[in-house]
Amino acid sequence: MQAQPLKLIAFNGIKPTLFFIETNGDSIVADSCIIADMGVIYNGCGELNYVTDPFNNYENKIRIKKRGSTSLAFPKSSYRIETLYSAVQFINVSLFYLP
């Protein structure tokens, strides 16, 4: 079977919040957390979010790992994310204007 050429699609914005996580080459695993960068685009309830928008709801370090036991074998993983003020200091933040 011959590979099909990549097709570009128009992205006109979506209503769900956009999360961008940069692991800087580290793999996200279940047995230990890694430090990564996360940016969130959330333009408000019912508003469109575009990948070209600046991060406007969160842009900082996070600590992330896969979570679960049986669910680790599923194709879509669950993650535990902790927001950080620095690489070692946790900070509680409000995402999407929720407490």
C-alpha positions in Angstrom: 0.0 0.0 0.0 1.4 3.3 -1.0 1.5 6.2 1.4 -1.0 9.0 0.7 0.3 12.5 0.4 -0.2 14.8 3.4 -3.3 17.0 3.0 -3.4 20.4 4.5 -6.7 21.5 6.0 -8.0 24.9 6.9 -8.1 25.6 10.6 -10.6 28.3 11.3 -10.5 28.1 15.1 -12.3 25.8 17.5 -14.2 26.3 20.7 -12.4 23.8 23.0 -9.5 25.2 24.9 -6.1 24.6 23.3 -3.2 23.1 25.3 0.3 23.1 24.1 2.9 21.0 26.0 6.6 21.1 25.2 8.5 18.3 26.8 11.9 19.4 25.4 12.5 15.8 24.2 11.6 14.0 27.4 9.1 11.2 27.3 6.1 11.3 29.5 6.0 8.1 31.6 4.0 6.7 34.5 6.6 6.1 37.1 8.1 9.6 37.3 7.3 13.2 36.6 9.1 15.4 34.1 9.3 19.2 33.9 7.7 20.6 30.8 6.4 23.9 29.4 2.7 24.4 29.0 0.7 27.2 27.2 -3.0 27.5 27.2 -5.2 29.4 24.8 -8.7 30.1 26.1 -10.6 33.1 24.7 -13.7 32.6 26.8 -16.8 30.5 26.9 -18.2 30.0 23.4 -15.4 32.0 21.7 -13.1 30.5 19.0 -9.5 29.7 19.9 -6.8 29.8 17.2 -3.4 28.1 17.2 -2.0 31.5 16.2 -3.4 33.3 19.3 -0.9 34.0 22.1 -1.1 31.9 25.3 -3.5 33.9 27.4 -4.6 31.6 30.2 -1.4 29.9 31.3 2.2 30.0 30.2 4.7 28.5 32.5 6.3 25.3 33.8 4.4 22.2 34.7 5.2 18.8 36.2 3.5 16.0 34.2 3.3 12.2 34.3 1.0 9.5 33.0 -1.5 8.2 35.6 -3.5 5.1 36.1 -2.7 1.4 36.2 -4.9 -0.5 33.9 -5.7 2.6 31.8 -2.0 2.9 30.9 -2.5 0.1 28.3 -5.3 2.1 26.6 -4.5 4.1 23.4 -5.4 7.4 25.1 -3.6 8.1 28.3 -4.6 10.2 31.4 -2.2 12.6 32.8 -1.5 14.3 36.1 -0.4 17.9 35.6 0.8 20.2 38.4 1.4 23.9 37.7 4.8 25.3 38.8 6.1 28.7 39.6 9.6 27.5 39.0 11.2 24.1 38.4 10.8 23.2 42.1 8.0 25.5 43.5 4.3 24.6 43.0 1.7 27.3 42.4 -2.0 27.0 42.3 -3.5 28.7 39.3 -7.0 29.2 37.9 -7.4 27.7 34.5 -10.4 28.8 32.4 -11.4 31.2 35.1 -12.3 28.2 37.4 -11.0 28.2 41.0 
